[in-house]
Amino acid sequence: MAMTLAEIKKDPVITAFIQKADEHLGVMGYTEHGFRHAGLVSNISQNVLIRLGYPERQAELAAIAGYIHDIGNIVNRKDHGRSGAIIALNYLLEKGFDPLEAATMVGAIGNHEEECGEAVNPVSAALILADKSDVHRSRVRNSDLATFDIHDRVNYAAVHSFLNVNEEKRSITLEIKIENSICPVMEYFEIFLVRMMMCRRAAIFLGCQFKIEINGNVLL
């Protein structure tokens, strides 16, 4: 019988992969991609599908894919979605997952990068929305504000972010609060515009409209 999400979270293999992947990215100067990010993306991915009325099992697959989506970073940051998908495929089949369910999750993991990814199934769309909406100051590793790059500034300036799914209006809104004294809103779009367009396509795949609300103002 296939493992549950709770069991996967306790699996020493997955734990080691997430820990090491985050360590590798830390050395390269990237923001946090560890257990906080994995858990948050997992929860949001699942909630998106539940709120939109998808079957519980499909939402569970989204939660699992969300939790392990960044394990490819143990190999390299470049194309980590593809390498992570291959690692995940072997792992999921070994753990007894149905091949069709494994293929669904692998498709989501392999398509979550904005450079080469697209929503290919509901699990994939939910993962994209969850992953790209995680902008928050808790992800910043650098403690020296004077040496912040633009990614550090934008994430540190984001003191609140929430993906609001309205099933009645079929809308998905990324609500963000940014401290303008740390970075102007324009810098957010400078680095995240491609990601937001990817979210828009993912929302459309789910039959929804995607919106961005920053400091109470709807901008997209």
ChimeraX commands (.cxc) that place a marker at each C-alpha (Angstrom):
marker #1 position 0.00,0.00,0.00 radius 0.5
marker #1 position 1.32,3.46,-0.93 radius 0.5
marker #1 position 2.64,5.74,1.79 radius 0.5
marker #1 position 0.58,8.61,3.11 radius 0.5
marker #1 position 1.77,12.21,3.21 radius 0.5
marker #1 position 2.36,11.88,6.95 radius 0.5
marker #1 position 4.56,8.85,6.38 radius 0.5
marker #1 position 6.48,10.57,3.59 radius 0.5
marker #1 position 7.21,13.49,5.91 radius 0.5
marker #1 position 8.79,11.03,8.34 radius 0.5
marker #1 position 10.73,9.10,5.70 radius 0.5
marker #1 position 14.48,9.55,6.34 radius 0.5
marker #1 position 15.20,9.51,2.59 radius 0.5
marker #1 position 12.89,12.44,1.82 radius 0.5
marker #1 position 14.04,14.23,4.97 radius 0.5
marker #1 position 17.66,13.92,3.88 radius 0.5
marker #1 position 16.88,15.05,0.33 radius 0.5
marker #1 position 15.02,18.18,1.45 radius 0.5
marker #1 position 17.68,19.03,4.01 radius 0.5
marker #1 position 20.59,18.62,1.58 radius 0.5
marker #1 position 18.80,20.39,-1.27 radius 0.5
marker #1 position 18.24,23.39,0.98 radius 0.5
marker #1 position 21.86,23.33,2.15 radius 0.5
marker #1 position 23.07,23.35,-1.46 radius 0.5
marker #1 position 20.88,26.33,-2.31 radius 0.5
marker #1 position 22.03,28.12,0.82 radius 0.5
marker #1 position 25.65,27.82,-0.31 radius 0.5
marker #1 position 24.64,29.37,-3.65 radius 0.5
marker #1 position 22.86,32.26,-1.93 radius 0.5
marker #1 position 19.26,31.28,-2.62 radius 0.5
marker #1 position 16.37,31.87,-0.25 radius 0.5
marker #1 position 15.01,29.09,1.98 radius 0.5
marker #1 position 13.81,25.96,0.20 radius 0.5
marker #1 position 13.71,23.64,3.19 radius 0.5
marker #1 position 11.03,22.09,5.37 radius 0.5
marker #1 position 9.14,25.35,5.85 radius 0.5
marker #1 position 8.79,25.89,2.10 radius 0.5
marker #1 position 8.04,22.20,1.43 radius 0.5
marker #1 position 5.35,22.08,4.09 radius 0.5
marker #1 position 3.74,25.32,3.03 radius 0.5
marker #1 position 3.63,24.39,-0.66 radius 0.5
marker #1 position 2.22,21.00,0.28 radius 0.5
marker #1 position -0.59,22.54,2.35 radius 0.5
marker #1 position -1.48,25.21,-0.20 radius 0.5
marker #1 position -1.45,22.77,-3.12 radius 0.5
marker #1 position -3.88,20.51,-1.29 radius 0.5
marker #1 position -6.11,23.37,-0.19 radius 0.5
marker #1 position -6.39,24.81,-3.70 radius 0.5
marker #1 position -7.86,21.59,-5.06 radius 0.5
marker #1 position -10.08,20.98,-2.04 radius 0.5
marker #1 position -11.53,24.49,-2.22 radius 0.5
marker #1 position -12.25,24.06,-5.92 radius 0.5
marker #1 position -14.11,20.80,-5.37 radius 0.5
marker #1 position -11.58,18.29,-6.66 radius 0.5
marker #1 position -11.57,14.75,-5.20 radius 0.5
marker #1 position -9.74,14.31,-1.88 radius 0.5
marker #1 position -7.34,11.79,-3.38 radius 0.5
marker #1 position -6.31,14.24,-6.10 radius 0.5
marker #1 position -5.75,16.88,-3.43 radius 0.5
marker #1 position -3.63,14.37,-1.48 radius 0.5
marker #1 position -1.48,13.80,-4.56 radius 0.5
marker #1 position -1.02,17.57,-4.81 radius 0.5
marker #1 position 0.07,17.66,-1.17 radius 0.5
marker #1 position 2.65,14.92,-1.74 radius 0.5
marker #1 position 3.97,16.49,-4.94 radius 0.5
marker #1 position 4.16,19.85,-3.17 radius 0.5
marker #1 position 6.19,18.42,-0.33 radius 0.5
marker #1 position 8.84,16.79,-2.53 radius 0.5
marker #1 position 8.79,19.18,-5.50 radius 0.5
marker #1 position 12.25,20.68,-4.83 radius 0.5
marker #1 position 14.28,17.52,-4.13 radius 0.5
marker #1 position 15.97,17.90,-7.52 radius 0.5
marker #1 position 18.09,20.64,-5.97 radius 0.5
marker #1 position 20.28,17.92,-4.49 radius 0.5
marker #1 position 21.54,17.47,-8.06 radius 0.5
marker #1 position 21.69,21.04,-9.36 radius 0.5
marker #1 position 19.60,24.19,-9.30 radius 0.5
marker #1 position 19.42,24.19,-13.09 radius 0.5
marker #1 position 16.63,21.92,-14.31 radius 0.5
marker #1 position 15.90,20.84,-10.74 radius 0.5
marker #1 position 12.29,20.22,-11.71 radius 0.5
marker #1 position 13.25,17.59,-14.25 radius 0.5
marker #1 position 15.88,15.89,-12.11 radius 0.5
marker #1 position 13.50,15.99,-9.15 radius 0.5
marker #1 position 10.79,14.36,-11.24 radius 0.5
marker #1 position 13.07,11.46,-12.14 radius 0.5
marker #1 position 14.12,10.99,-8.51 radius 0.5
marker #1 position 10.48,11.18,-7.43 radius 0.5
marker #1 position 9.32,8.65,-10.03 radius 0.5
marker #1 position 11.71,5.99,-8.77 radius 0.5
marker #1 position 10.90,6.79,-5.16 radius 0.5
marker #1 position 7.11,6.77,-5.58 radius 0.5
marker #1 position 7.03,3.51,-7.52 radius 0.5
marker #1 position 9.32,1.89,-4.96 radius 0.5
marker #1 position 6.92,2.98,-2.21 radius 0.5
marker #1 position 3.99,1.29,-3.93 radius 0.5
marker #1 position 2.16,4.18,-5.55 radius 0.5
marker #1 position -0.14,3.42,-8.45 radius 0.5
marker #1 position 1.78,4.17,-11.68 radius 0.5
marker #1 position -0.90,6.59,-12.89 radius 0.5
marker #1 position -0.80,8.50,-9.59 radius 0.5
marker #1 position 3.00,8.53,-9.66 radius 0.5
marker #1 position 2.93,9.83,-13.23 radius 0.5
marker #1 position 0.53,12.62,-12.23 radius 0.5
marker #1 position 2.82,13.79,-9.42 radius 0.5
marker #1 position 5.94,13.48,-11.55 radius 0.5
marker #1 position 4.31,15.62,-14.24 radius 0.5
marker #1 position 3.61,18.27,-11.61 radius 0.5
marker #1 position 7.15,18.22,-10.21 radius 0.5
marker #1 position 8.71,18.30,-13.67 radius 0.5
marker #1 position 6.62,21.30,-14.69 radius 0.5
marker #1 position 6.89,23.65,-11.71 radius 0.5
marker #1 position 9.85,25.71,-13.00 radius 0.5
marker #1 position 8.91,28.90,-14.80 radius 0.5
marker #1 position 11.70,28.43,-17.35 radius 0.5
marker #1 position 10.18,25.30,-18.86 radius 0.5
marker #1 position 7.02,24.35,-16.99 radius 0.5
marker #1 position 3.31,24.42,-17.73 radius 0.5
marker #1 position 0.22,23.18,-15.92 radius 0.5
marker #1 position -0.39,19.71,-17.35 radius 0.5
marker #1 position -2.94,18.44,-14.83 radius 0.5
marker #1 position -4.84,19.84,-11.81 radius 0.5
marker #1 position -2.11,18.67,-9.42 radius 0.5
marker #1 position 0.46,20.51,-11.51 radius 0.5
marker #1 position -1.62,23.69,-11.59 radius 0.5
marker #1 position -2.10,23.67,-7.83 radius 0.5
marker #1 position 1.62,23.10,-7.25 radius 0.5
marker #1 position 2.57,26.01,-9.49 radius 0.5
marker #1 position 0.21,28.36,-7.67 radius 0.5
marker #1 position 1.40,27.22,-4.25 radius 0.5
marker #1 position 5.10,27.35,-5.07 radius 0.5
marker #1 position 5.11,30.75,-6.77 radius 0.5
marker #1 position 2.98,32.37,-4.07 radius 0.5
marker #1 position 5.52,31.72,-1.32 radius 0.5
marker #1 position 7.14,35.11,-0.95 radius 0.5
marker #1 position 7.89,36.10,2.65 radius 0.5
marker #1 position 10.67,37.56,4.77 radius 0.5
marker #1 position 11.09,34.29,6.66 radius 0.5
marker #1 position 12.71,32.84,3.53 radius 0.5
marker #1 position 15.64,35.28,3.64 radius 0.5
marker #1 position 18.85,33.75,5.02 radius 0.5
marker #1 position 21.04,36.84,4.81 radius 0.5
marker #1 position 20.97,38.85,8.04 radius 0.5
marker #1 position 22.86,41.85,6.64 radius 0.5
marker #1 position 20.36,44.20,5.00 radius 0.5
marker #1 position 23.19,46.21,3.46 radius 0.5
marker #1 position 24.19,43.25,1.29 radius 0.5
marker #1 position 20.68,42.25,0.17 radius 0.5
marker #1 position 20.22,41.51,-3.51 radius 0.5
marker #1 position 16.86,42.13,-5.17 radius 0.5
marker #1 position 15.51,38.68,-4.23 radius 0.5
marker #1 position 16.43,39.25,-0.58 radius 0.5
marker #1 position 14.83,42.70,-0.61 radius 0.5
marker #1 position 11.57,41.58,-2.17 radius 0.5
marker #1 position 11.17,38.58,0.10 radius 0.5
marker #1 position 12.17,40.52,3.21 radius 0.5
marker #1 position 9.75,43.31,2.33 radius 0.5
marker #1 position 6.87,40.81,2.08 radius 0.5
marker #1 position 5.53,40.62,5.62 radius 0.5
marker #1 position 2.35,38.77,4.64 radius 0.5
marker #1 position 1.30,36.57,1.73 radius 0.5
marker #1 position -1.83,34.48,1.29 radius 0.5
marker #1 position -3.33,32.60,-1.65 radius 0.5
marker #1 position -7.07,33.24,-1.45 radius 0.5
marker #1 position -9.20,30.72,-3.35 radius 0.5
marker #1 position -12.81,31.77,-3.92 radius 0.5
marker #1 position -14.67,28.74,-5.21 radius 0.5
marker #1 position -17.91,30.65,-5.86 radius 0.5
marker #1 position -16.31,33.38,-7.99 radius 0.5
marker #1 position -13.76,30.91,-9.41 radius 0.5
marker #1 position -10.97,33.31,-8.57 radius 0.5
marker #1 position -7.53,32.80,-7.06 radius 0.5
marker #1 position -5.96,35.91,-5.55 radius 0.5
marker #1 position -2.40,36.24,-4.25 radius 0.5
marker #1 position -2.63,38.76,-1.43 radius 0.5
marker #1 position 0.68,40.33,-0.41 radius 0.5
marker #1 position 1.65,43.06,2.02 radius 0.5
marker #1 position 4.93,44.74,1.10 radius 0.5
marker #1 position 6.82,47.26,3.20 radius 0.5
marker #1 position 7.58,49.99,0.66 radius 0.5
marker #1 position 10.37,51.35,2.86 radius 0.5
marker #1 position 12.33,48.18,2.11 radius 0.5
marker #1 position 11.54,47.80,-1.59 radius 0.5
marker #1 position 9.11,49.36,-4.06 radius 0.5
marker #1 position 6.32,47.22,-5.48 radius 0.5
marker #1 position 7.90,47.52,-8.93 radius 0.5
marker #1 position 10.83,45.37,-7.77 radius 0.5
marker #1 position 8.40,42.56,-7.01 radius 0.5
marker #1 position 7.26,42.50,-10.62 radius 0.5
marker #1 position 10.83,42.91,-11.85 radius 0.5
marker #1 position 11.72,39.44,-10.57 radius 0.5
marker #1 position 8.34,37.72,-10.31 radius 0.5
marker #1 position 6.40,38.80,-13.41 radius 0.5
marker #1 position 7.17,35.58,-15.30 radius 0.5
marker #1 position 6.10,33.56,-12.27 radius 0.5
marker #1 position 2.86,35.50,-11.98 radius 0.5
marker #1 position 2.06,34.87,-15.63 radius 0.5
marker #1 position 2.69,31.19,-15.00 radius 0.5
marker #1 position 0.25,31.37,-12.08 radius 0.5
marker #1 position -2.29,33.02,-14.36 radius 0.5
marker #1 position -2.08,30.13,-16.82 radius 0.5
marker #1 position -2.32,27.61,-13.97 radius 0.5
marker #1 position -5.44,29.31,-12.62 radius 0.5
marker #1 position -7.00,29.30,-16.09 radius 0.5
marker #1 position -6.25,25.57,-16.30 radius 0.5
marker #1 position -8.35,25.17,-13.13 radius 0.5
marker #1 position -11.13,27.30,-14.61 radius 0.5
marker #1 position -10.31,30.33,-12.46 radius 0.5
marker #1 position -9.19,33.92,-12.83 radius 0.5
marker #1 position -5.87,34.85,-11.22 radius 0.5
marker #1 position -5.40,38.16,-9.43 radius 0.5
marker #1 position -2.63,39.86,-7.47 radius 0.5
marker #1 position -3.45,42.18,-4.60 radius 0.5
marker #1 position -0.55,44.12,-3.11 radius 0.5
marker #1 position -1.13,46.35,-0.09 radius 0.5
marker #1 position -4.86,46.22,-0.76 radius 0.5
marker #1 position -4.60,47.20,-4.43 radius 0.5
marker #1 position -5.54,44.75,-7.18 radius 0.5
marker #1 position -2.78,45.00,-9.78 radius 0.5
marker #1 position -3.46,42.09,-12.14 radius 0.5
marker link #1:1,2 radius 0.2
marker link #1:2,3 radius 0.2
marker link #1:3,4 radius 0.2
marker link #1:4,5 radius 0.2
marker link #1:5,6 radius 0.2
marker link #1:6,7 radius 0.2
marker link #1:7,8 radius 0.2
marker link #1:8,9 radius 0.2
marker link #1:9,10 radius 0.2
marker link #1:10,11 radius 0.2
marker link #1:11,12 radius 0.2
marker link #1:12,13 radius 0.2
marker link #1:13,14 radius 0.2
marker link #1:14,15 radius 0.2
marker link #1:15,16 radius 0.2
marker link #1:16,17 radius 0.2
marker link #1:17,18 radius 0.2
marker link #1:18,19 radius 0.2
marker link #1:19,20 radius 0.2
marker link #1:20,21 radius 0.2
marker link #1:21,22 radius 0.2
marker link #1:22,23 radius 0.2
marker link #1:23,24 radius 0.2
marker link #1:24,25 radius 0.2
marker link #1:25,26 radius 0.2
marker link #1:26,27 radius 0.2
marker link #1:27,28 radius 0.2
marker link #1:28,29 radius 0.2
marker link #1:29,30 radius 0.2
marker link #1:30,31 radius 0.2
marker link #1:31,32 radius 0.2
marker link #1:32,33 radius 0.2
marker link #1:33,34 radius 0.2
marker link #1:34,35 radius 0.2
marker link #1:35,36 radius 0.2
marker link #1:36,37 radius 0.2
marker link #1:37,38 radius 0.2
marker link #1:38,39 radius 0.2
marker link #1:39,40 radius 0.2
marker link #1:40,41 radius 0.2
marker link #1:41,42 radius 0.2
marker link #1:42,43 radius 0.2
marker link #1:43,44 radius 0.2
marker link #1:44,45 radius 0.2
marker link #1:45,46 radius 0.2
marker link #1:46,47 radius 0.2
marker link #1:47,48 radius 0.2
marker link #1:48,49 radius 0.2
marker link #1:49,50 radius 0.2
marker link #1:50,51 radius 0.2
marker link #1:51,52 radius 0.2
marker link #1:52,53 radius 0.2
marker link #1:53,54 radius 0.2
marker link #1:54,55 radius 0.2
marker link #1:55,56 radius 0.2
marker link #1:56,57 radius 0.2
marker link #1:57,58 radius 0.2
marker link #1:58,59 radius 0.2
marker link #1:59,60 radius 0.2
marker link #1:60,61 radius 0.2
marker link #1:61,62 radius 0.2
marker link #1:62,63 radius 0.2
marker link #1:63,64 radius 0.2
marker link #1:64,65 radius 0.2
marker link #1:65,66 radius 0.2
marker link #1:66,67 radius 0.2
marker link #1:67,68 radius 0.2
marker link #1:68,69 radius 0.2
marker link #1:69,70 radius 0.2
marker link #1:70,71 radius 0.2
marker link #1:71,72 radius 0.2
marker link #1:72,73 radius 0.2
marker link #1:73,74 radius 0.2
marker link #1:74,75 radius 0.2
marker link #1:75,76 radius 0.2
marker link #1:76,77 radius 0.2
marker link #1:77,78 radius 0.2
marker link #1:78,79 radius 0.2
marker link #1:79,80 radius 0.2
marker link #1:80,81 radius 0.2
marker link #1:81,82 radius 0.2
marker link #1:82,83 radius 0.2
marker link #1:83,84 radius 0.2
marker link #1:84,85 radius 0.2
marker link #1:85,86 radius 0.2
marker link #1:86,87 radius 0.2
marker link #1:87,88 radius 0.2
marker link #1:88,89 radius 0.2
marker link #1:89,90 radius 0.2
marker link #1:90,91 radius 0.2
marker link #1:91,92 radius 0.2
marker link #1:92,93 radius 0.2
marker link #1:93,94 radius 0.2
marker link #1:94,95 radius 0.2
marker link #1:95,96 radius 0.2
marker link #1:96,97 radius 0.2
marker link #1:97,98 radius 0.2
marker link #1:98,99 radius 0.2
marker link #1:99,100 radius 0.2
marker link #1:100,101 radius 0.2
marker link #1:101,102 radius 0.2
marker link #1:102,103 radius 0.2
marker link #1:103,104 radius 0.2
marker link #1:104,105 radius 0.2
marker link #1:105,106 radius 0.2
marker link #1:106,107 radius 0.2
marker link #1:107,108 radius 0.2
marker link #1:108,109 radius 0.2
marker link #1:109,110 radius 0.2
marker link #1:110,111 radius 0.2
marker link #1:111,112 radius 0.2
marker link #1:112,113 radius 0.2
marker link #1:113,114 radius 0.2
marker link #1:114,115 radius 0.2
marker link #1:115,116 radius 0.2
marker link #1:116,117 radius 0.2
marker link #1:117,118 radius 0.2
marker link #1:118,119 radius 0.2
marker link #1:119,120 radius 0.2
marker link #1:120,121 radius 0.2
marker link #1:121,122 radius 0.2
marker link #1:122,123 radius 0.2
marker link #1:123,124 radius 0.2
marker link #1:124,125 radius 0.2
marker link #1:125,126 radius 0.2
marker link #1:126,127 radius 0.2
marker link #1:127,128 radius 0.2
marker link #1:128,129 radius 0.2
marker link #1:129,130 radius 0.2
marker link #1:130,131 radius 0.2
marker link #1:131,132 radius 0.2
marker link #1:132,133 radius 0.2
marker link #1:133,134 radius 0.2
marker link #1:134,135 radius 0.2
marker link #1:135,136 radius 0.2
marker link #1:136,137 radius 0.2
marker link #1:137,138 radius 0.2
marker link #1:138,139 radius 0.2
marker link #1:139,140 radius 0.2
marker link #1:140,141 radius 0.2
marker link #1:141,142 radius 0.2
marker link #1:142,143 radius 0.2
marker link #1:143,144 radius 0.2
marker link #1:144,145 radius 0.2
marker link #1:145,146 radius 0.2
marker link #1:146,147 radius 0.2
marker link #1:147,148 radius 0.2
marker link #1:148,149 radius 0.2
marker link #1:149,150 radius 0.2
marker link #1:150,151 radius 0.2
marker link #1:151,152 radius 0.2
marker link #1:152,153 radius 0.2
marker link #1:153,154 radius 0.2
marker link #1:154,155 radius 0.2
marker link #1:155,156 radius 0.2
marker link #1:156,157 radius 0.2
marker link #1:157,158 radius 0.2
marker link #1:158,159 radius 0.2
marker link #1:159,160 radius 0.2
marker link #1:160,161 radius 0.2
marker link #1:161,162 radius 0.2
marker link #1:162,163 radius 0.2
marker link #1:163,164 radius 0.2
marker link #1:164,165 radius 0.2
marker link #1:165,166 radius 0.2
marker link #1:166,167 radius 0.2
marker link #1:167,168 radius 0.2
marker link #1:168,169 radius 0.2
marker link #1:169,170 radius 0.2
marker link #1:170,171 radius 0.2
marker link #1:171,172 radius 0.2
marker link #1:172,173 radius 0.2
marker link #1:173,174 radius 0.2
marker link #1:174,175 radius 0.2
marker link #1:175,176 radius 0.2
marker link #1:176,177 radius 0.2
marker link #1:177,178 radius 0.2
marker link #1:178,179 radius 0.2
marker link #1:179,180 radius 0.2
marker link #1:180,181 radius 0.2
marker link #1:181,182 radius 0.2
marker link #1:182,183 radius 0.2
marker link #1:183,184 radius 0.2
marker link #1:184,185 radius 0.2
marker link #1:185,186 radius 0.2
marker link #1:186,187 radius 0.2
marker link #1:187,188 radius 0.2
marker link #1:188,189 radius 0.2
marker link #1:189,190 radius 0.2
marker link #1:190,191 radius 0.2
marker link #1:191,192 radius 0.2
marker link #1:192,193 radius 0.2
marker link #1:193,194 radius 0.2
marker link #1:194,195 radius 0.2
marker link #1:195,196 radius 0.2
marker link #1:196,197 radius 0.2
marker link #1:197,198 radius 0.2
marker link #1:198,199 radius 0.2
marker link #1:199,200 radius 0.2
marker link #1:200,201 radius 0.2
marker link #1:201,202 radius 0.2
marker link #1:202,203 radius 0.2
marker link #1:203,204 radius 0.2
marker link #1:204,205 radius 0.2
marker link #1:205,206 radius 0.2
marker link #1:206,207 radius 0.2
marker link #1:207,208 radius 0.2
marker link #1:208,209 radius 0.2
marker link #1:209,210 radius 0.2
marker link #1:210,211 radius 0.2
marker link #1:211,212 radius 0.2
marker link #1:212,213 radius 0.2
marker link #1:213,214 radius 0.2
marker link #1:214,215 radius 0.2
marker link #1:215,216 radius 0.2
marker link #1:216,217 radius 0.2
marker link #1:217,218 radius 0.2
marker link #1:218,219 radius 0.2
marker link #1:219,220 radius 0.2
view
